[in-house]
Amino acid sequence: MNLQIKDPLIPGTILKRKEMGDVTGLEFLKKIFFISSGVMLSQIREISGIDGSTLQNWTKRGWVANSKLKRYDMDQVAHILIINMLRDCMQLDRITFVIRYINGNVDDHADDIISDSMLYDYICRILDRLLPDDETYDMGSLRNCIAEVTSDYEEPVSGARKRLNQALEIIIAAYYAAVVKRYSDRLVETLMVKQ
């Protein structure tokens, strides 16, 4: 699964990993929320590159929970970043299906099997393991990696681990496809400039 293509960006953002101290997942989210318990729409745009009308559309469709007093909390930002990291390679209705498969209704945390910030952290931890320069992964080793990373997960209901791991496999495969697509797009753009 490794084509020696590394993603220099923090998943779901337009921020370079190196510029943020090579942190991802919860460490990255904690940096964003170090001073404040909520971020404004303009800050989400700066972090993710998503324009305000797109985010408002996602909210109207029920894909993202409404902000509270015009501020988004850590779980809401993680949720937005997960959608953003997959949208280049998956249809939005499929992305929201996968997220709902894990956590049900976006406005009801009672049906969640994991917080969005912890889900984002698992995604980033898996990607950090899967994208080293010297290893190759197949789908079997991807499943093993997911199982290792989620080994500390405590099921709130029976079968939650299986659902989580299945969804993570889909998310990681789609994200990697998006990384390869961005790489391909850059190659085409380079050719077009030379013409």
C-alpha positions in Angstrom: 0.0 0.0 0.0 3.0 2.3 0.3 3.9 4.1 -2.9 6.5 6.2 -1.2 4.1 9.2 -1.4 4.1 11.1 1.9 1.5 13.7 2.8 3.2 16.8 4.2 -0.2 18.1 5.5 -1.9 17.4 8.8 -4.9 15.2 7.8 -8.0 17.3 6.9 -6.1 20.6 7.0 -4.0 22.8 4.8 -1.3 23.1 7.5 2.1 21.5 7.0 3.0 19.0 9.6 6.6 20.4 9.9 5.3 23.9 10.6 3.1 22.6 13.5 6.0 20.6 15.1 5.1 17.3 13.4 2.0 16.8 15.6 -1.3 15.3 14.4 -4.4 13.9 16.1 -5.2 15.0 19.6 -1.9 16.8 20.0 -2.8 19.0 17.0 -6.3 19.6 18.3 -5.0 20.5 21.7 -2.7 23.1 20.1 -5.7 24.7 18.4 -7.7 24.8 21.6 -4.8 25.7 24.0 -6.1 29.2 24.6 -9.8 28.9 24.0 -12.5 26.2 24.4 -14.0 27.1 20.9 -12.9 28.3 17.5 -14.7 30.6 15.1 -15.7 29.8 11.5 -12.9 32.0 10.2 -10.3 29.9 12.2 -11.7 26.7 10.7 -11.3 28.2 7.3 -7.6 29.0 8.1 -7.0 25.5 9.4 -8.9 23.5 6.8 -9.2 25.6 3.7 -13.0 25.0 3.7 -15.0 28.1 2.7 -17.7 29.3 5.0 -20.6 28.5 2.5 -19.4 24.9 2.3 -19.4 24.5 6.1 -22.8 26.2 6.3 -24.1 23.8 3.7 -22.8 20.8 5.6 -24.5 22.1 8.7 -27.9 22.6 6.9 -27.7 19.1 5.6 -27.1 17.7 9.1 -23.5 16.5 8.4 -22.0 18.9 10.9 -23.5 20.0 14.3 -24.4 23.6 14.7 -21.9 25.9 16.4 -22.6 27.0 20.0 -22.5 30.8 20.3 -20.6 30.9 16.9 -17.9 28.7 18.3 -17.0 25.1 17.4 -15.6 22.8 20.1 -12.9 20.2 19.7 -15.2 17.3 18.6 -16.9 19.5 16.0 -13.6 20.6 14.5 -12.4 17.0 14.4 -15.6 16.0 12.7 -15.1 18.7 10.1 -11.5 17.7 9.5 -12.5 14.0 9.0 -15.1 15.0 6.4 -12.6 17.3 4.7 -9.8 14.8 4.6 -12.0 12.3 2.7 -14.0 14.5 0.4 -11.5 14.5 -2.5 -12.0 10.8 -2.9 -15.4 9.9 -1.4 -18.9 11.3 -2.0 -20.1 13.3 0.9 -23.2 11.1 1.5 -20.8 8.1 1.8 -18.6 10.0 4.2 -21.5 10.9 6.4 -22.8 7.3 6.2 -19.5 6.0 7.5 -19.4 8.6 10.3 -23.0 7.8 11.2 -22.2 4.1 11.2 -19.8 4.9 14.0 -21.6 7.7 15.9 -25.2 7.9 14.7 -26.9 11.3 14.7 -24.4 14.2 14.6 -26.5 16.2 17.2 -26.9 13.3 19.7 -23.8 12.2 21.5 -25.7 9.5 23.5 -25.4 7.2 20.4 -21.7 7.8 19.9 -19.3 4.9 20.3 -16.3 7.3 20.3 -15.8 11.0 20.4 -14.9 12.7 17.1 -11.7 14.0 18.5 -10.6 10.4 19.6 -11.7 9.1 16.2 -9.5 11.7 14.5 -6.7 10.8 16.8 -7.0 7.1 15.9 -7.0 8.0 12.2 -3.8 10.1 12.6 -2.1 7.5 14.7 -2.8 4.8 12.1 -1.6 7.1 9.2 1.6 7.9 11.1 2.3 4.2 11.3 1.3 3.4 7.7 3.3 6.1 6.0 6.9 5.5 6.9 9.5 5.5 4.1 10.7 1.9 4.4 7.6 -0.3 4.8 5.0 -1.7 2.6 1.5 -2.5 3.8 -1.3 -4.7 2.4 -4.9 -4.8 3.5 -4.1 -7.5 6.1 -1.4 -5.5 7.7 -3.6 -2.4 7.6 -6.2 -4.3 9.6 -3.5 -5.4 12.1 -2.3 -1.8 12.4 -5.9 -0.6 13.1 -6.3 -3.4 15.8 -3.0 -2.4 17.4 -3.9 1.3 17.5 -7.4 0.8 18.8 -6.3 -1.8 21.4 -6.9 0.7 24.2 -10.5 1.3 23.0 -13.2 0.4 25.5 -16.5 -0.6 24.0 -19.5 1.3 25.3 -21.7 -1.4 23.7 -21.1 -4.9 22.4 -19.8 -4.9 18.8 -18.5 -1.3 18.9 -14.9 -2.2 18.3 -15.8 -4.2 15.2 -17.8 -1.2 13.8 -15.0 1.2 14.7 -12.3 -0.9 13.1 -14.4 -1.5 9.9 -15.0 2.3 9.6 -11.3 3.1 10.2 -10.3 0.7 7.4 -12.6 2.5 5.0 -11.4 5.9 6.2 -7.7 5.0 5.9 -8.1 3.5 2.4 -10.0 6.5 1.2 -7.6 9.0 2.7 -4.6 7.2 1.1 -6.5 7.3 -2.2 -7.0 11.1 -1.7 -3.2 11.5 -1.1 -2.4 9.6 -4.3 -5.0 11.7 -6.2 -3.5 15.0 -5.0 -0.1 13.7 -6.1 -1.4 12.8 -9.5 -3.1 16.2 -9.8 0.2 17.9 -9.0 1.9 15.9 -11.8 -0.8 16.9 -14.3 -0.5 20.5 -13.3 3.3 20.4 -13.8 2.8 19.0 -17.3 0.2 21.6 -18.1 2.5 24.5 -17.0 5.3 23.1 -19.3 3.0 23.1 -22.4 
